[in-house]
Amino acid sequence: MLRCPQCGSRNVYQLAGGYIGQIYRCKSCGYRGSLIMECELPQDQNKDSKDPGD
């Protein structure tokens, strides 16, 4: 999961990539740059939501 380093939003997308490296933009605050935070989902969100009675 990608997060904006400025505001922490997950509303981030890649503008460019390739030889120049990756450039990201945040739709929430307008941040544009190559520095981005990558976070993992909390463990409780990684598990399948199964009924405990199964």
SULWOVEN-V380763 format. One record per helix or strand. SS is the DSSP state (~ for helix, > for strand). FROM is the first residue (numbers start at 1). TO is the last residue. If there is no record, write none. Layout:
ss:from:to
SS:FROM:TO
SS:FROM:TO
This chain:
ss:from:to
>:2:3
>:12:16
>:23:26
>:32:33
>:37:38
~:43:46
